[in-house]
Amino acid sequence: MTKPVLYLIACAAGPAQYIDVGVRAGQADGWDVCLILTPAAASWWEPRMQELVELTGHPVRSRYKLPWEQDVLPKADAMLTAPMSCTTLNKWGAGIADTLAIGIPSEAVHMGVPVAAMPYFNQAQGAQPPVARSIAVLREQGVLVLDGPDGYEPHPPKQGNPEAYPWGKALAAVLRRPGAA
C-alpha cells in the first residue's frame, strides 16, 4: 500500500531552518512528504540540501520546471504551506504566483486538492491591512488558514521562537481536511 503524498511547502521564515522536523512529523503521521521551498528558503538549505533529498526520498523543488522537464514529484493528496511568510501570504492573496511555492498550492486548491497554510510572522507584520485581506481571500478559495488559536499566533517583533513552531498542529489540521488521505 502506498502512502498518501503531502507537499510540504516552506517559505523563508524562521521555522524553515527546521523543515526537517516538519518532514519527520509528516512522515510519522503516515505521509510520503515531498518538499517544495521558496528560492530564499532553498538558499538557507543549499549546503545541506542532500540531507533533505535523502530524508524525503524525493528531489527538493524550488523553481518552476522548464517546459521539456518531467515532473519529478508524485501527485499530491494534500498540501501544507508552512511556515508561510507574510510576503508569501500577501502575494498568494493577490494572485501573484511568481514562485513555485505559491503557484503549486494556488492551482491545487482549485483542482480539489486539500490545501492548508500556517503562517509564521510577527505582530507588526500581521498588523498590516493586506494580511487580513489576504487571509480572507485564501479562505474564500477554500484554503484552510491556520492562524490565531487554531494555528500560529503572531509573536512580538524580535521574540519569535522558530524551534517551537507547531508542526503537529498544522499536520493534524491537514488530516482533518475533506479529501485528505
CORUR-V968629 format. One line per field, one symbol per residue. phi: phi as a letter, one per 30 degrees, with the letter a starting at -180 (. if undefined). psi: psi as a letter, one per 30 degrees, with the letter a starting at -180 (. if undefined). burial: I if it has 24 or more other C-alpha atoms within 12 Angstrom, else O. A space follows every 50 residues. Layout:
phi->???
psi->???
burial->???
This chain:
phi->.dddccdccccdbedddcdddddddddddjddcccbcdedddddcedbed edddddibdccbbdddecdddccdddcabbcadcddddeddddciccdbe dcdddddedcciddbbbbdaadddddddeddddddddddedjddccbidd accecdeibdbddcededdddddddddeidd
psi->kklkkkjjjklilefffgfeeeeeeeefggkjkkkkkleeeeeefefgee eeeeefglkkkglkllefklkfklkkflkjjkkkleeeeeeefggjifle feeefeeefgggkkklkkljlleeeffkefeeeeeeeeeefgkjjilaff ckkklkkggliffgkieeeeeeeeffkkfk.
burial->OOOIIIIIIIIIIIIIIIIIIIIIIIIOIOIIIIIIIIIIIIOOIOOOIO OIOOIIOIIIIIIIOOOOOOOOIOOIIIIIIIIIIIIIIIIIIOOOOOII IIIIIIIIIOOOIIIIIIIIIIOOIIOOOOIOOIIOOIOOIIIIIIIOOO IIIIIOOOOOOIOOIIIIIIIIIIIOIOOII
